[in-house]
Each structure stands twice: as C-alpha cells, then as structure tokens.
Amino acid sequence: MKPSYLLALPLLAATLQLSSCKKDNNDTPNPTDPHYGQSVTLGNGTARTFVKLDASGNPDEVGIAVSEAALNSLPADMVELVMELPTEGAKTPFKHAYVTYMPHGHEPDGVYTVPHFDFHFYKITNAERLTMTPGKEAEMSKVPDAGYLPTDYVTAGPVPMMGNHWVDATSPELAGKGFTTTFLYGSNKGEIIFYEPMITVDYLKKTTMQHLAIKQPQKIAPTGYYPGEYIIRYNMNTKEYEIVLDKMVSRQ
C-alpha cells in the first residue's frame, strides 16, 4: 500500500497546474488599457502622456495626465514640459506633447491672464518645433490653405518655439464671459502642426468629466486618426487629471 502522501501527489500537481493556468489568464494584458509615456516632474507630482487603443488596435484616445499632487503644488514660475507620445499612437498624426504652465497667464490682458495650462499636441517632432526660433515669425505666420482650419478660427499671432496660434472667434472668453477652457489650432509654414486645449487651473481642479466638441476643418494632412472632441476628466484610480483627445476617426 502506498503512503498517503504519495497518493496525494497527483491531486496536488493537478491543483497547482490549474492555479498556474488561472494566474496566466489573469496576467494577460487588456489591449484597451492605456499605454503610458515616461513621467516628468511637475511640482511635487508628475505629468505623463498616454494612448489607448480599441479592441481592433486602432487609436481610441491620446492624452496627457497630470497628477493631483502636481496640481496641488504648482510652482510660482512658468514651467515647460516636453513629453514624447507612446509609439502605440503611431496611427494618429501626433508625435509629442509640449505643456506650458502659465501662473500669470498671457496676453491678451483681461482674457487669458489667469493661471492656466496650454496642452499642445504636436504633429511634428520636438526637434522640428525647436527650429521655430525668434526671427522666423513671417515664416510661422503663413496662412494655411482654405479648408485646413475650421470656420470662425482667426490668428492670434506667432510665438517662437511654438508656432502661429489660431483661436475660435466665437469663444465665450473673447466676448467677455470669462475664460475656463478653449481649443486652439497651431500652424507653421502654412501647415497645421498642433491641437491645443487651453484650460485654467481652477477649472481643471473642479471638473470631473466634461466632453467638448472640436470644430473640424474640411481638410487634414497627413492622413490618420483625428479627434472629434476633447475630454477633461478626473481619474479616481490613478488620482490624475486627464486631458484627452477622443472620438478618433480615420481621415484621408
């Protein structure tokens, strides 16, 4: 007669095998989970980019996440952050994010002179952005061909290292109703190079979820997945405020 512990070995092995299989299944990555870029320091917290794909592997979201700790410890001086986008976002035109925190805002006076963030999603590389040096304002100011900007957008002027900014002339803040959030386009040499949600610190802290439509141009370049709206939301799981380009659609 076999000892009882020998009789139990086959059962133990089967149990371990089942447990191992179950663990493997749980460890399988969810293809729709966000893919994060490298974190950068902001105040006592961090900021990072991310990309989410749908079940078919196409872009679903492109975003920037700012930690709650960062938003509660913002410095007294202007901050510039450069963050590459994860490679999973290759089907979109966006290559890197350039974020500026403006503690005193910027011109025009009385409109955007409140603490806010400029969240630039660039369609060019950081190296290309840095070629827009002072003295090249005329080059930056070249107007894009008809159709590449939405109706109602007018120039707000070029800024070195950024590009020519285009604002929606119907935005509430330009009618004296106060600035909370607005959406800009940017260009250089007559080509659209960035999408920019601009959001006050106060509004970002207060918003848990808001979807805002992006006015669309008739034409785009290059082809790829482009957003139809942007979202401002608070992620309770990661304790981050997220600024998201959403409703991605393939455009030719």
C-alpha positions as CSV (number, residue, x, y, z in Angstrom):
1,M,0.0,0.0,0.0
2,K,1.3,3.4,-1.0
3,P,1.9,6.0,1.8
4,S,-1.0,8.5,1.9
5,Y,1.3,11.4,1.0
6,L,2.2,9.6,-2.3
7,L,-1.4,9.2,-3.1
8,A,-2.0,12.9,-2.7
9,L,0.8,14.0,-5.0
10,P,-1.2,13.6,-8.3
11,L,-4.0,15.7,-6.8
12,L,-1.6,18.3,-5.6
13,A,0.0,18.5,-9.1
14,A,-3.3,18.9,-10.8
15,T,-4.3,21.7,-8.4
16,L,-1.0,23.5,-9.0
17,Q,-1.5,23.2,-12.7
18,L,-5.0,24.7,-12.6
19,S,-3.8,27.5,-10.3
20,S,-1.0,28.3,-12.8
21,C,-3.4,28.4,-15.7
22,K,-5.7,30.7,-13.8
23,K,-2.8,33.1,-13.0
24,D,-1.7,33.2,-16.6
25,N,-5.2,34.1,-17.7
26,N,-5.4,36.9,-15.1
27,D,-2.0,38.3,-16.2
28,T,-2.9,38.6,-19.8
29,P,-2.8,42.4,-20.6
30,N,-6.0,44.1,-21.7
31,P,-5.4,45.5,-25.1
32,T,-7.6,48.5,-24.3
33,D,-5.6,49.5,-21.2
34,P,-3.7,52.8,-21.5
35,H,-0.1,52.8,-22.7
36,Y,1.9,55.5,-20.8
37,G,4.9,57.6,-21.8
38,Q,7.7,58.4,-19.4
39,S,6.7,60.6,-16.5
40,V,8.2,64.0,-16.0
41,T,8.3,66.0,-12.7
42,L,5.8,68.8,-12.1
43,G,5.8,70.4,-8.7
44,N,5.6,67.6,-6.2
45,G,3.9,65.3,-8.7
46,T,4.2,64.2,-12.3
47,A,2.8,64.5,-15.8
48,R,2.8,61.9,-18.5
49,T,1.3,61.2,-21.9
50,F,-0.8,58.1,-22.8
51,V,-2.5,56.4,-25.7
52,K,-5.5,54.0,-25.5
53,L,-6.4,51.6,-28.3
54,D,-9.7,50.0,-29.1
55,A,-10.2,46.2,-29.4
56,S,-9.1,46.4,-33.0
57,G,-5.8,48.1,-32.2
58,N,-6.8,51.5,-33.5
59,P,-6.4,54.7,-31.6
60,D,-9.2,55.5,-29.2
61,E,-7.6,58.2,-27.0
62,V,-4.5,60.3,-26.9
63,G,-4.0,62.2,-23.7
64,I,-1.9,64.0,-21.1
65,A,-2.3,63.1,-17.4
66,V,-1.4,65.5,-14.6
67,S,-1.2,64.0,-11.1
68,E,-3.3,65.5,-8.3
69,A,-0.1,66.0,-6.3
70,A,1.3,68.1,-9.1
71,L,-1.8,70.3,-9.5
72,N,-1.7,71.0,-5.7
73,S,1.9,72.0,-5.7
74,L,2.4,74.2,-8.8
75,P,5.4,76.4,-8.8
76,A,5.4,80.2,-8.8
77,D,7.2,80.4,-12.2
78,M,6.3,79.3,-15.7
79,V,7.0,75.6,-16.4
80,E,7.6,73.9,-19.8
81,L,7.3,70.1,-20.2
82,V,8.2,68.1,-23.3
83,M,6.8,64.5,-23.4
84,E,7.0,62.0,-26.3
85,L,3.9,60.1,-27.1
86,P,3.8,56.3,-26.8
87,T,4.6,54.5,-30.0
88,E,1.1,52.9,-29.8
89,G,-0.3,56.2,-31.1
90,A,1.5,55.9,-34.5
91,K,-1.8,55.8,-36.4
92,T,-2.5,59.3,-35.2
93,P,-0.6,62.3,-36.5
94,F,0.6,63.3,-33.0
95,K,4.3,62.8,-32.1
96,H,4.9,64.7,-28.9
97,A,3.3,66.9,-26.2
98,Y,4.5,70.3,-25.2
99,V,2.8,71.6,-22.0
100,T,3.3,75.1,-20.6
101,Y,2.0,76.1,-17.2
102,M,1.4,79.8,-17.1
103,P,1.0,81.0,-13.4
104,H,0.2,84.6,-14.6
105,G,-1.4,83.7,-17.9
106,H,-0.6,85.5,-21.1
107,E,-2.0,88.1,-23.5
108,P,-4.5,89.4,-24.3
109,D,-4.8,91.1,-21.0
110,G,-8.1,90.5,-19.2
111,V,-8.8,87.4,-21.2
112,Y,-6.1,84.8,-20.7
113,T,-4.2,86.5,-17.8
114,V,-5.2,83.8,-15.3
115,P,-3.3,80.7,-14.1
116,H,-3.7,78.1,-16.8
117,F,-2.2,75.2,-18.8
118,D,-1.5,75.1,-22.6
119,F,-1.7,71.5,-23.6
120,H,-0.1,71.3,-27.1
121,F,-0.4,68.0,-29.0
122,Y,2.2,68.4,-31.8
123,K,2.1,66.7,-35.2
124,I,5.8,67.4,-35.6
125,T,8.8,66.2,-33.6
126,N,10.3,68.2,-30.7
127,A,13.4,68.8,-32.8
128,E,11.3,70.4,-35.6
129,R,9.4,72.5,-33.1
130,L,12.7,74.0,-31.8
131,T,13.5,75.2,-35.3
132,M,10.8,77.9,-34.9
133,T,13.3,80.4,-33.5
134,P,12.9,84.1,-33.0
135,G,13.2,85.9,-36.3
136,K,11.1,83.4,-38.2
137,E,7.7,85.0,-37.3
138,A,6.9,85.7,-41.0
139,E,7.5,82.0,-41.8
140,M,5.3,80.9,-38.9
141,S,2.6,83.4,-40.0
142,K,2.0,81.9,-43.4
143,V,-1.8,81.2,-43.6
144,P,-2.8,77.6,-44.3
145,D,-4.7,76.9,-47.5
146,A,-8.5,77.2,-47.3
147,G,-10.2,74.2,-45.6
148,Y,-7.4,73.3,-43.3
149,L,-8.8,75.4,-40.4
150,P,-12.4,75.3,-39.1
151,T,-14.8,78.2,-39.8
152,D,-14.5,81.0,-37.2
153,Y,-10.8,80.5,-36.5
154,V,-8.6,83.6,-36.6
155,T,-5.0,84.2,-36.0
156,A,-3.7,85.1,-32.5
157,G,-0.2,85.6,-33.8
158,P,3.1,83.5,-33.9
159,V,5.1,82.5,-30.8
160,P,8.7,81.3,-31.2
161,M,9.3,77.7,-30.4
162,M,5.5,77.1,-30.7
163,G,4.1,78.3,-33.9
164,N,1.2,80.5,-35.1
165,H,-1.9,80.2,-32.9
166,W,-5.4,80.2,-34.2
167,V,-8.4,80.9,-31.9
168,D,-12.1,80.4,-32.2
169,A,-13.5,83.9,-32.6
170,T,-16.8,82.7,-31.1
171,S,-15.2,81.5,-27.9
172,P,-17.1,82.9,-24.8
173,E,-13.9,84.4,-23.3
174,L,-13.5,86.7,-26.3
175,A,-17.0,88.0,-25.7
176,G,-16.2,88.9,-22.1
177,K,-17.8,85.9,-20.5
178,G,-14.7,84.6,-18.7
179,F,-12.1,82.0,-19.6
180,T,-12.4,78.4,-18.4
181,T,-11.3,76.3,-21.4
182,T,-10.9,76.8,-25.1
183,F,-9.4,75.0,-28.1
184,L,-6.8,76.3,-30.5
185,Y,-5.0,75.1,-33.6
186,G,-1.4,75.9,-34.5
187,S,0.5,76.3,-37.7
188,N,3.9,76.8,-39.2
189,K,4.8,77.5,-42.9
190,G,1.1,77.2,-43.7
191,E,0.7,73.7,-42.3
192,I,-1.3,72.7,-39.2
193,I,1.2,71.4,-36.6
194,F,-0.7,71.3,-33.3
195,Y,-4.0,70.9,-31.5
196,E,-4.3,72.7,-28.2
197,P,-6.8,72.5,-25.3
198,M,-6.1,75.5,-23.0
199,I,-7.6,75.1,-19.5
200,T,-7.5,77.2,-16.4
201,V,-6.1,75.6,-13.2
202,D,-9.3,76.3,-11.3
203,Y,-11.5,74.8,-14.0
204,L,-9.2,71.7,-14.3
205,K,-9.4,71.1,-10.5
206,K,-13.2,71.4,-10.5
207,T,-14.0,69.3,-13.5
208,T,-14.7,65.5,-13.0
209,M,-15.9,64.8,-16.5
210,Q,-16.6,67.1,-19.5
211,H,-16.8,66.3,-23.2
212,L,-16.3,69.2,-25.6
213,A,-16.6,69.1,-29.4
214,I,-13.7,70.2,-31.5
215,K,-14.6,72.3,-34.6
216,Q,-13.4,70.3,-37.6
217,P,-11.5,71.5,-40.7
218,Q,-12.7,70.3,-44.1
219,K,-9.2,69.0,-44.9
220,I,-6.4,67.4,-43.0
221,A,-2.8,66.4,-43.5
222,P,-1.3,63.9,-43.1
223,T,-3.9,61.1,-43.1
224,G,-4.5,59.3,-39.9
225,Y,-6.8,59.2,-36.8
226,Y,-8.0,62.6,-35.7
227,P,-10.2,63.6,-32.7
228,G,-13.7,64.8,-32.8
229,E,-13.8,66.0,-29.2
230,Y,-11.6,66.6,-26.2
231,I,-12.3,65.5,-22.6
232,I,-11.4,66.9,-19.3
233,R,-11.8,64.3,-16.5
234,Y,-10.5,63.1,-13.2
235,N,-9.3,59.6,-12.9
236,M,-10.0,58.4,-9.4
237,N,-7.9,55.2,-9.8
238,T,-4.7,57.0,-10.7
239,K,-5.5,60.3,-9.0
240,E,-4.7,62.2,-12.2
241,Y,-6.5,64.9,-14.2
242,E,-6.6,63.8,-17.8
243,I,-6.8,66.0,-20.9
244,V,-7.9,63.7,-23.7
245,L,-8.3,63.8,-27.5
246,D,-11.2,61.5,-28.1
247,K,-13.7,60.2,-30.7
248,M,-10.8,59.3,-33.1
249,V,-11.8,58.9,-36.7
250,S,-9.7,57.8,-39.6
251,R,-9.4,60.7,-42.1
252,Q,-7.9,60.8,-45.6
